[in-house]
Every structure is written in C-alpha cells, then in structure tokens.
Amino acid sequence: MFGGGVGRLWACGVLVLAATVAGAGVADAAAEPLGSVASGLWTANTAGGVIALGGASSHGGIAGSPLHAPVIALAATPTGGGYWLAALDGGVFSFGDAHYYGGMGGVRLNQPVVGLAATVTGRGYWLVGADGGVFSFGDAHFYGSTGGMRLNQPVAAIVATPTGHGYWLVARDGGVFSFGDAHFYGSTGGMRLNAPISTMGIEPHGRGYWLLGRDGGVFTFGAAHFYGSALGMSLAVGLVASRTGGGYWVVSSSDQIRAFGDAAALAAPRATSPVVGLASPWASSSGLALPLLEYLAAHTQAPPAFSWPGPHQVALTFDDGPSPYTLGVLAALTQRSVPATFFVVGYEAAANPDLIRAEVNAGMSVEDHTRDHADLTRLSLAGIDSELQSTADVIQAASGKRPRCFRPPYGATNSTVIGEAARLGLTQVLWNVDPSDYTRPGTASIVSRVLAAANGSGLVVGIHDGGGDRSQTIAALPAIIDGLRSRGYSFVRLCT
C-alpha cells in the first residue's frame, strides 16, 4: 500500500514505517528562504520529530521519547512561534508559544484520531476521529461532525477555515463535509480514483480547496487553481498553499517536498520516520493516519476471530478471579451445563493454578485480564506488553492453552491498547450487560438487572468470581440461567 521499499521497525517503543524512494528528501531545486519566520514550514514525523524549513525556527519535538501511539498530525500557531503535534490516540503535545488546551489521550475513543487543526487565534484546536467525530479545545468551537453517521469511507483529515469559525472534513474517497462557515465547493466522492485521498489544503481566503491523493494527484475546487501534481510520490501526505494562494507545496511520507506555482522550492533532510504532513502559520495539512492504520492492520499478526453472540445467544463472563468463590461459580454452571468465559488476573492465576485447570477441565474458556488489574491506558507499550504477556504465560503454564482474548480492566481502552494487544495475538472483549454485582446490591437485584437486558439481542454479561465477596453472584446464577433460557437464550463460550 505504501509502494516500493516499505519496511517496519520499532524505535523507542514507537511503531514507525521506513519508506525509500529514489531521490527522497531532495527538492525540485536548491532551497530558497521564504523570508520571515512566520513564512516558514514545518514537517513532523511519527516519532515526534519536527523539521523547520524555509526560515522557520524549530521549537522542539518528542523524537526519542516513549510514545503511547505514533504522531499523525501537526499544526502551527499563527505567529510561527510554536506548534502542536497530535498522536493516533488523541494525545496532544505543545511547543513554543503553542499552549496545551487538552487532548483525548487516555480517553476511550470510538475511532482513532486522524487529524488536527488550529484556530486562527492560536488559542485552541480541534481533533477529528476516523468516524468524523470532532473534539474541540480552547477557543475552538464545535460546529458539527459526522460522528454517528454512516460513512462510505473513513474521515482522513480536518482543515480549519481562515476565520477559525468552521472546518472541513475529508474522507478517504474524497467526500467533503463542511461545518460552520466552511463552504462546500465539491468533492471526489463517488468518482473512481486511482488512489485514495490523503488530505486537503485550503485556498488562503477559504474560497476553495485542493484534495491530495496518496499518489500525489491534486484535485481543485472553488477558487483553488491547479498548479501541478506530484504524481509518482510513494505516499503524499500534506498540501499547504503559499501565502498568496498562487502555489502550494506537497510533501510525501519520505519527506520529498515539491513546490508548485509561486511556492519557493525547499529541501529537507531525509526523514528517519514517516512524515505526517505540513504546517505553516496560516494552514496545516496532515494525511498519514489512515495509511498508517491500514499498514498496521495488514502487517500486524491477525488476532483470533471474536464473534459477538448472535440473537438469543448469551455469554456469561467472569472477571477478577480465580478466587475462593471460583469453585462455587463452576458448580452453579456445570450443574446446568452452561459454558462460560473467565477473564483471570495474572497474580491470582499464578497463586491458584489448580483453579485455572478446574475451569478448563469444566469446559470453560480462560482469557487474559492483565497481571495486576491495571488501567492499560496509563501504561507505556512495554507496560501493556508486560501486563498481558505475563498473564498469558501463567494461563498457558497452568492449562496448556494460551488465551486468545483479553478484557481491559475497568473497560479502559484506546487504539494503543487494542493495537498492542493485537500484536500479541489478543482480541479485546468488552460487555454490554453490567449488573454491577461487584457492589453486592443483593441477589435479586443482580438477577433482575441481567434479565432486564434480555430483549432478544446478543448479550455479553460482565460479572465476577473474584475481587471480593462473590456469594451473591453465585446465589444469583441459577435464576439468571433459568430466566435467560425461559426467554429463548442459549449459552456460548467466547474466544474458542
């Protein structure tokens, strides 16, 4: 998908991609300064490195520091005195006179963050997810989103209007969505494209825009004029217009920069990690996120399939064991021939391997719930690995079977957690019925809360056999099982 010469490597805990292109990093002509610092450009890469071009000043970066997720976008302040970087998990990093106004790092997201755009004041910014959900910070106002809409293709980028009172979203197929004072000038949605759309660049007055294909093809709309294309690039990821609008720069993931129209030619050093886009004090354009996600999906070891229960199917799942209550849970299940799934905590499993074997011998599925019941969203990649790998090792040693799924404690998850677990061969499993048995509300309450959800849809019930007194849960199981069966439900194991 990245074209020739693409490789995969790990550096400083961050997944980066290496792309080699003939002549990469060499501009069309010798570098020419653009004048004042406020006229310069910046590129950023997935490792958090930032390169200043054309008279711009560097204000720092995070290359070499551990990251929970790769950087996928950048935007500069209008003074040119600072910039922000955004990561795939929604984390935001600020440098120079760019202040931090918040981010989505550690927040459970429906889709990874794919874009960043700053307000015209430099006192706020927006993040956008692949589903078009928009998150606003500082003085960035919310003008709408495609979150919750059924899209033909995922959203690839967000670009703000010159006034800061609106923004455009562009999808992989070139569909354009306008909000606030952003006008719709056309799109490639529905057209047959040679390559997907990476991102968008705006005409400086907001009276038009360019769409940039991954192959370097350029499509013009409104007052945005065509000055040439960068066809032949391995992966075009950013297009920023000159201040006059009489030209533009296009950058590839390998830091090849091409100038068109009145945009002065620039040269950049060869990228050590994939470039995510371009930023100037008046506009930004980043389009690596979707190709990065597609690359990860294609090159990550595919996790075992997990199928959500179908209509009138229910999976009983038990967390936080094994414990002294586990045998009581197993007795209640086996007496009624009910299969179930146990998400075990590593340190409890290591102390009670006989209970793990009892679960397997009873025909249950035993899966991973981390070693220490840790919030995985607060850990480094190495920390996530340690929590999941060590528990998987304990389960395998006790039962001879390696887990195929994991459940994040507290349901705390993000794209980093999901991606790192997938690399380990683990599929995430959450739940859609929570009777809160861990609060010990009473046996009758536990039963009624589960049965109230039995509307014919597939159910994954999250209850507990560890982490405290689970006598109420054991007492509730016969009525839960009988009640669900009377409503036409059959019981299934997960991750088999």
C-alpha positions as CSV (number, residue, x, y, z in Angstrom):
1,M,0.0,0.0,0.0
2,F,2.9,2.3,0.7
3,G,4.5,1.4,-2.7
4,G,8.0,0.0,-3.0
5,G,10.6,0.0,-0.3
6,V,8.4,-0.1,2.8
7,G,9.7,-1.6,5.9
8,R,8.6,-2.0,9.6
9,L,10.7,-1.2,12.6
10,W,10.4,-0.4,16.2
11,A,12.3,2.6,17.7
12,C,11.9,4.0,21.2
13,G,8.7,2.0,21.7
14,V,7.0,3.6,18.7
15,L,5.9,1.8,15.6
16,V,7.4,3.6,12.6
17,L,7.5,2.9,8.9
18,A,10.5,3.4,6.6
19,A,9.9,4.2,3.0
20,T,12.7,4.5,0.4
21,V,12.0,6.5,-2.7
22,A,14.5,7.4,-5.4
23,G,15.6,11.0,-4.7
24,A,13.6,11.2,-1.5
25,G,14.4,14.2,0.6
26,V,15.6,16.2,-2.5
27,A,13.5,19.2,-3.6
28,D,12.9,20.3,-7.2
29,A,15.7,22.9,-6.8
30,A,18.1,24.3,-4.2
31,A,16.5,25.6,-1.0
32,E,15.3,29.2,-1.1
33,P,14.5,31.1,2.1
34,L,10.9,32.3,2.3
35,G,11.7,35.4,4.3
36,S,10.3,35.9,7.8
37,V,10.0,33.1,10.3
38,A,6.2,33.4,10.0
39,S,6.5,32.4,6.4
40,G,8.2,29.1,7.1
41,L,7.0,25.5,7.1
42,W,7.4,22.5,9.4
43,T,7.1,18.8,8.9
44,A,6.7,16.3,11.6
45,N,7.1,12.5,11.7
46,T,5.5,9.6,13.5
47,A,8.3,9.5,16.2
48,G,7.5,13.2,17.1
49,G,10.5,14.8,15.3
50,V,9.9,18.2,13.8
51,I,11.9,19.8,10.9
52,A,11.8,23.5,10.3
53,L,12.1,24.7,6.6
54,G,12.4,27.9,4.7
55,G,13.4,30.3,7.6
56,A,11.1,28.7,10.2
57,S,12.5,28.1,13.7
58,S,12.5,24.8,15.5
59,H,10.7,24.8,18.8
60,G,11.4,21.2,19.8
61,G,9.9,17.8,19.4
62,I,9.5,14.5,21.1
63,A,11.6,12.2,19.0
64,G,13.4,9.7,21.2
65,S,10.8,9.8,23.9
66,P,8.5,6.9,24.6
67,L,5.1,7.4,23.0
68,H,1.8,5.5,23.6
69,A,0.9,6.0,19.9
70,P,2.6,7.4,16.8
71,V,2.2,11.1,15.9
72,I,-0.2,11.6,13.0
73,A,-0.7,15.4,12.6
74,L,0.7,18.8,13.3
75,A,-0.5,22.4,13.3
76,A,1.3,25.7,13.9
77,T,0.4,28.9,15.7
78,P,-0.3,32.0,13.6
79,T,2.8,33.7,14.9
80,G,5.0,30.8,13.7
81,G,6.4,30.7,17.3
82,G,5.1,27.2,18.1
83,Y,3.2,24.2,17.0
84,W,1.2,21.2,18.3
85,L,1.6,17.5,17.5
86,A,-1.3,15.0,17.8
87,A,-1.0,11.3,18.2
88,L,-3.2,8.5,17.0
89,D,-4.7,8.0,20.5
90,G,-5.6,11.7,20.7
91,G,-2.6,12.8,22.8
92,V,-1.5,16.4,22.1
93,F,2.0,17.9,22.6
94,S,2.7,21.6,22.5
95,F,5.9,23.5,21.8
96,G,7.0,27.2,21.7
97,D,4.0,29.6,22.1
98,A,1.5,26.8,21.4
99,H,-0.3,26.2,24.7
100,Y,-1.8,22.9,25.7
101,Y,-5.6,23.0,25.9
102,G,-6.4,19.4,26.3
103,G,-6.4,16.1,24.4
104,M,-8.0,12.7,24.2
105,G,-5.1,10.6,25.4
106,G,-6.3,8.0,27.8
107,V,-10.0,8.6,26.8
108,R,-11.9,5.7,25.3
109,L,-12.5,6.6,21.6
110,N,-14.8,5.0,19.1
111,Q,-12.2,5.5,16.4
112,P,-8.5,6.7,16.4
113,V,-7.7,10.3,16.0
114,V,-6.7,11.1,12.4
115,G,-6.3,14.9,12.2
116,L,-5.6,18.2,14.0
117,A,-6.5,21.8,13.1
118,A,-5.8,25.0,15.0
119,T,-7.9,28.1,15.4
120,V,-6.9,31.4,13.8
121,T,-6.1,32.9,17.2
122,G,-3.8,30.0,18.1
123,R,-5.7,29.6,21.4
124,G,-7.4,26.3,20.6
125,Y,-7.6,23.4,18.2
126,W,-9.8,20.5,17.0
127,L,-9.1,16.8,16.8
128,V,-11.1,14.5,14.5
129,G,-11.5,10.8,14.6
130,A,-11.7,8.4,11.7
131,D,-15.5,8.3,12.1
132,G,-15.6,12.1,11.8
133,G,-16.2,12.8,15.5
134,V,-14.8,16.2,16.3
135,F,-13.3,17.2,19.7
136,S,-12.8,20.9,20.4
137,F,-10.3,22.5,22.9
138,G,-9.5,26.1,24.0
139,D,-11.4,28.6,21.9
140,A,-12.2,26.1,19.2
141,H,-16.0,25.9,18.9
142,F,-17.8,22.8,17.9
143,Y,-19.7,23.3,14.6
144,G,-20.7,19.7,13.9
145,S,-19.4,16.3,12.9
146,T,-20.1,13.1,11.1
147,G,-19.8,11.1,14.3
148,G,-22.7,8.6,14.4
149,M,-23.3,9.0,10.6
150,R,-22.8,6.0,8.3
151,L,-19.9,6.9,6.1
152,N,-18.9,5.3,2.8
153,Q,-15.2,5.7,3.8
154,P,-13.4,6.9,7.0
155,V,-12.5,10.5,7.5
156,A,-8.9,11.2,6.7
157,A,-8.3,14.8,7.8
158,I,-9.7,18.1,9.2
159,V,-8.8,21.6,7.9
160,A,-10.0,24.8,9.5
161,T,-11.3,27.9,7.7
162,P,-9.1,31.0,7.7
163,T,-11.6,32.7,10.1
164,G,-11.5,29.8,12.5
165,H,-15.3,29.7,12.5
166,G,-15.6,26.4,10.7
167,Y,-13.8,23.4,9.3
168,W,-13.9,20.8,6.6
169,L,-13.6,17.1,7.0
170,V,-12.4,15.0,4.0
171,A,-12.9,11.2,3.7
172,R,-10.7,8.6,2.1
173,D,-12.9,8.7,-1.1
174,G,-12.7,12.5,-1.2
175,G,-16.1,13.1,0.2
176,V,-16.1,16.6,1.8
177,F,-18.2,17.7,4.8
178,S,-18.4,21.4,5.7
179,F,-19.3,22.9,9.0
180,G,-19.6,26.5,10.4
181,D,-18.5,29.0,7.7
182,A,-16.8,26.3,5.7
183,H,-18.5,26.3,2.3
184,F,-18.8,23.2,0.1
185,Y,-17.2,23.6,-3.3
186,G,-17.3,20.0,-4.5
187,S,-15.7,16.6,-3.9
188,T,-14.4,13.4,-5.5
189,G,-16.9,11.4,-3.5
190,G,-18.4,8.9,-6.0
191,M,-15.6,9.4,-8.5
192,R,-13.4,6.5,-9.5
193,L,-9.9,7.4,-8.1
194,N,-6.5,6.0,-9.0
195,A,-5.5,6.3,-5.3
196,P,-7.4,7.2,-2.1
197,I,-7.4,10.8,-0.9
198,S,-4.9,11.6,1.9
199,T,-5.8,15.1,2.9
200,M,-6.9,18.6,1.9
201,G,-5.3,22.0,1.5
202,I,-7.2,25.3,1.6
203,E,-7.1,28.4,-0.6
204,P,-5.9,31.2,1.8
205,H,-9.2,33.1,1.7
206,G,-11.3,30.0,2.3
207,R,-12.8,30.2,-1.2
208,G,-11.7,26.8,-2.3
209,Y,-9.6,23.8,-1.6
210,W,-7.4,21.2,-3.0
211,L,-7.7,17.4,-2.4
212,L,-4.5,15.5,-2.4
213,G,-4.4,11.8,-3.5
214,R,-1.9,9.4,-1.9
215,D,-0.2,9.1,-5.4
216,G,0.3,12.9,-5.4
217,G,-2.6,13.7,-7.6
218,V,-4.3,17.1,-7.0
219,F,-8.0,17.9,-7.4
220,T,-9.1,21.6,-7.4
221,F,-12.4,23.1,-6.2
222,G,-13.7,26.7,-5.9
223,A,-11.1,29.4,-6.3
224,A,-8.2,26.9,-5.7
225,H,-6.3,26.8,-9.0
226,F,-4.3,23.8,-10.4
227,Y,-0.6,24.4,-10.4
228,G,0.6,20.9,-11.0
229,S,0.6,17.5,-9.3
230,A,3.1,15.3,-7.6
231,L,2.2,12.1,-9.3
232,G,4.9,9.4,-8.6
233,M,5.3,10.2,-4.9
234,S,5.3,7.0,-2.8
235,L,2.8,8.5,-0.4
236,A,1.7,12.1,-0.5
237,V,0.6,13.3,3.0
238,G,0.4,17.1,3.0
239,L,-0.5,20.1,0.8
240,V,-0.2,23.7,2.0
241,A,-0.8,26.7,-0.2
242,S,1.6,29.6,-0.4
243,R,0.5,32.7,1.5
244,T,-0.8,34.2,-1.8
245,G,-2.6,31.1,-2.9
246,G,-0.7,31.2,-6.1
247,G,1.0,27.9,-5.5
248,Y,1.4,25.1,-3.0
249,W,3.9,22.6,-1.5
250,V,3.2,18.8,-1.5
251,V,5.1,16.5,0.9
252,S,5.5,12.8,0.9
253,S,5.9,10.4,3.9
254,S,9.5,10.1,3.0
255,D,10.0,13.9,3.2
256,Q,10.1,14.6,-0.5
257,I,8.9,18.1,-1.0
258,R,7.7,19.5,-4.3
259,A,6.8,23.1,-4.9
260,F,4.3,24.4,-7.5
261,G,3.3,27.9,-8.7
262,D,4.8,30.7,-6.6
263,A,5.7,28.3,-3.7
264,A,9.5,28.5,-3.3
265,A,11.5,25.3,-3.7
266,L,12.6,23.7,-0.5
267,A,14.9,20.9,0.5
268,A,14.5,18.8,3.6
269,P,16.8,16.2,5.2
270,R,15.8,12.6,4.7
271,A,13.2,11.5,7.2
272,T,14.1,9.0,9.9
273,S,10.4,8.2,10.4
274,P,7.4,8.7,8.1
275,V,6.4,12.3,7.7
276,V,2.8,13.0,8.7
277,G,2.2,16.3,6.9
278,L,3.0,20.0,6.6
279,A,2.2,23.1,8.7
280,S,2.6,26.8,8.1
281,P,1.4,29.7,10.3
282,W,-1.7,30.1,8.1
283,A,-2.6,26.5,7.3
284,S,-1.8,22.8,8.1
285,S,-2.4,19.6,6.2
286,S,-1.8,16.1,7.5
287,G,-2.8,12.8,5.9
288,L,-0.8,9.8,7.2
289,A,-3.2,8.5,9.8
290,L,-5.4,6.3,7.6
291,P,-2.5,4.8,5.6
292,L,-0.7,4.1,8.9
293,L,-3.8,2.3,10.3
294,E,-4.2,0.3,7.1
295,Y,-0.5,-0.7,7.2
296,L,-0.7,-1.8,10.8
297,A,-3.8,-3.8,10.1
298,A,-2.1,-5.5,7.1
299,H,1.3,-6.2,8.9
300,T,0.2,-6.9,12.4
301,Q,-0.3,-10.6,13.3
302,A,-4.1,-11.1,12.9
303,P,-5.7,-11.8,16.3
304,P,-8.0,-14.8,16.6
305,A,-11.6,-14.1,15.4
306,F,-14.0,-13.0,18.1
307,S,-17.7,-13.2,17.2
308,W,-20.2,-11.3,19.3
309,P,-23.1,-13.5,20.4
310,G,-25.9,-13.6,17.9
311,P,-29.6,-13.1,18.6
312,H,-30.8,-15.1,21.6
313,Q,-27.3,-16.0,22.5
314,V,-25.6,-15.0,25.8
315,A,-22.1,-15.3,27.1
316,L,-21.6,-15.2,30.8
317,T,-18.1,-13.8,31.5
318,F,-16.4,-13.7,34.9
319,D,-13.7,-11.2,35.9
320,D,-11.0,-10.8,38.6
321,G,-10.6,-14.5,39.6
322,P,-9.6,-17.1,40.3
323,S,-10.6,-16.8,44.0
324,P,-12.2,-18.9,46.8
325,Y,-15.5,-18.3,45.0
326,T,-14.5,-19.8,41.7
327,L,-15.4,-23.4,42.5
328,G,-18.8,-22.2,43.6
329,V,-19.3,-20.4,40.3
330,L,-18.1,-23.5,38.4
331,A,-20.5,-25.7,40.4
332,A,-23.5,-23.5,39.5
333,L,-22.5,-23.5,35.8
334,T,-21.8,-27.2,35.4
335,Q,-25.0,-28.3,37.3
336,R,-26.9,-26.6,34.4
337,S,-24.5,-27.4,31.6
338,V,-23.6,-23.8,30.9
339,P,-20.3,-22.8,29.3
340,A,-18.7,-19.5,30.3
341,T,-15.6,-17.4,29.9
342,F,-13.3,-16.4,32.7
343,F,-11.0,-13.3,32.4
344,V,-8.4,-14.0,35.0
345,V,-6.0,-11.7,36.8
346,G,-2.4,-12.9,36.4
347,Y,-1.2,-12.7,40.1
348,E,-4.3,-14.6,41.2
349,A,-3.9,-17.2,38.5
350,A,-0.2,-17.7,39.4
351,A,-1.2,-18.3,43.1
352,N,-4.0,-20.7,42.1
353,P,-3.1,-22.7,39.0
354,D,-5.3,-25.6,40.2
355,L,-8.4,-23.3,39.7
356,I,-7.3,-22.4,36.2
357,R,-7.1,-26.2,35.4
358,A,-10.5,-26.7,37.0
359,E,-12.0,-24.0,34.8
360,V,-10.5,-25.6,31.6
361,N,-11.5,-29.1,32.7
362,A,-15.1,-27.9,33.2
363,G,-15.1,-26.8,29.6
364,M,-14.7,-23.1,30.2
365,S,-12.7,-20.5,28.3
366,V,-9.9,-18.9,30.3
367,E,-8.7,-15.5,29.0
368,D,-6.5,-12.5,30.0
369,H,-7.5,-9.7,32.4
370,T,-3.9,-8.4,32.9
371,R,-1.5,-9.3,35.7
372,D,-2.3,-6.6,38.2
373,H,-5.8,-5.4,37.1
374,A,-4.1,-2.4,35.7
375,D,-5.5,0.6,33.7
376,L,-3.7,-0.2,30.4
377,T,-4.4,3.3,29.0
378,R,-1.9,4.7,31.6
379,L,0.9,2.4,30.7
380,S,3.7,2.5,28.1
381,L,3.8,0.0,25.3
382,A,6.3,-2.0,27.4
383,G,3.9,-1.9,30.4
384,I,1.0,-3.1,28.3
385,D,3.1,-5.9,27.0
386,S,4.2,-6.9,30.5
387,E,0.7,-6.9,31.9
388,L,-0.8,-9.0,29.1
389,Q,2.2,-11.3,28.3
390,S,2.9,-12.4,31.8
391,T,-0.8,-13.3,32.4
392,A,-0.9,-15.2,29.1
393,D,2.2,-17.1,30.2
394,V,0.7,-18.1,33.5
395,I,-2.5,-19.3,31.9
396,Q,-0.6,-21.4,29.4
397,A,1.6,-22.9,32.1
398,A,-1.4,-23.9,34.2
399,S,-3.7,-25.1,31.4
400,G,-1.6,-25.8,28.4
401,K,-3.7,-23.3,26.4
402,R,-2.8,-19.8,25.6
403,P,-5.5,-17.1,25.8
404,R,-6.9,-15.7,22.6
405,C,-8.7,-12.7,24.1
406,F,-8.3,-10.0,26.8
407,R,-10.5,-7.8,28.7
408,P,-9.1,-4.4,29.8
409,P,-9.8,-3.7,33.5
410,Y,-12.4,-1.0,34.0
411,G,-13.2,-1.2,30.3
412,A,-10.4,1.4,29.9
413,T,-9.0,1.1,26.4
414,N,-7.8,3.1,23.4
415,S,-6.3,2.4,20.0
416,T,-2.9,1.9,21.5
417,V,-4.1,-0.8,23.9
418,I,-6.1,-2.5,21.1
419,G,-3.2,-2.4,18.7
420,E,-0.6,-3.6,21.1
421,A,-2.8,-6.5,22.3
422,A,-3.4,-7.4,18.7
423,R,0.3,-7.6,18.1
424,L,0.4,-10.1,20.9
425,G,-2.4,-12.1,19.3
426,L,-5.1,-11.0,21.7
427,T,-8.6,-9.7,20.7
428,Q,-10.4,-7.2,23.0
429,V,-13.7,-8.3,24.5
430,L,-15.9,-5.9,26.4
431,W,-19.5,-6.4,27.6
432,N,-23.0,-5.0,27.1
433,V,-24.7,-6.1,30.3
434,D,-23.3,-4.9,33.6
435,P,-25.4,-5.8,36.7
436,S,-22.7,-4.3,39.0
437,D,-22.6,-7.5,41.1
438,Y,-19.2,-6.2,42.5
439,T,-21.2,-3.6,44.5
440,R,-23.1,-6.5,46.2
441,P,-26.6,-5.0,45.5
442,G,-28.4,-8.2,46.6
443,T,-29.1,-11.4,44.7
444,A,-32.5,-10.3,43.5
445,S,-31.0,-7.1,42.0
446,I,-28.3,-9.0,40.2
447,V,-30.8,-11.3,38.6
448,S,-33.3,-8.6,37.6
449,R,-30.6,-6.4,36.1
450,V,-29.4,-9.2,33.8
451,L,-32.9,-10.4,32.8
452,A,-34.0,-6.8,32.1
453,A,-31.5,-6.8,29.2
454,A,-32.8,-10.0,27.6
455,N,-34.6,-8.4,24.6
456,G,-33.5,-11.0,22.1
457,S,-30.2,-9.3,21.1
458,G,-26.8,-10.9,21.7
459,L,-25.6,-10.5,25.3
460,V,-22.2,-10.5,26.9
461,V,-22.8,-10.3,30.7
462,G,-19.9,-9.0,32.8
463,I,-19.9,-10.4,36.3
464,H,-17.3,-11.5,38.8
465,D,-15.8,-14.5,40.5
466,G,-13.0,-12.6,42.2
467,G,-12.1,-9.3,43.7
468,G,-14.3,-9.6,46.8
469,D,-17.2,-11.4,48.3
470,R,-19.0,-13.1,45.4
471,S,-21.5,-15.1,47.3
472,Q,-24.4,-13.0,45.9
473,T,-23.2,-13.7,42.4
474,I,-23.1,-17.4,43.0
475,A,-26.6,-17.3,44.5
476,A,-27.9,-15.4,41.5
477,L,-26.6,-17.7,38.8
478,P,-29.4,-20.4,38.9
479,A,-32.1,-17.8,38.5
480,I,-30.1,-15.9,35.8
481,I,-29.6,-19.1,33.8
482,D,-33.1,-20.4,34.1
483,G,-34.5,-16.9,33.4
484,L,-32.5,-16.5,30.2
485,R,-33.3,-20.0,29.0
486,S,-37.0,-19.3,29.5
487,R,-36.6,-16.3,27.2
488,G,-35.2,-18.4,24.5
489,Y,-31.5,-17.8,25.1
490,S,-28.7,-20.4,24.6
491,F,-25.3,-20.0,26.2
492,V,-21.9,-19.7,24.4
493,R,-18.2,-19.5,25.3
494,L,-16.2,-16.7,23.8
495,C,-12.7,-16.9,22.2
496,T,-12.9,-20.6,21.3
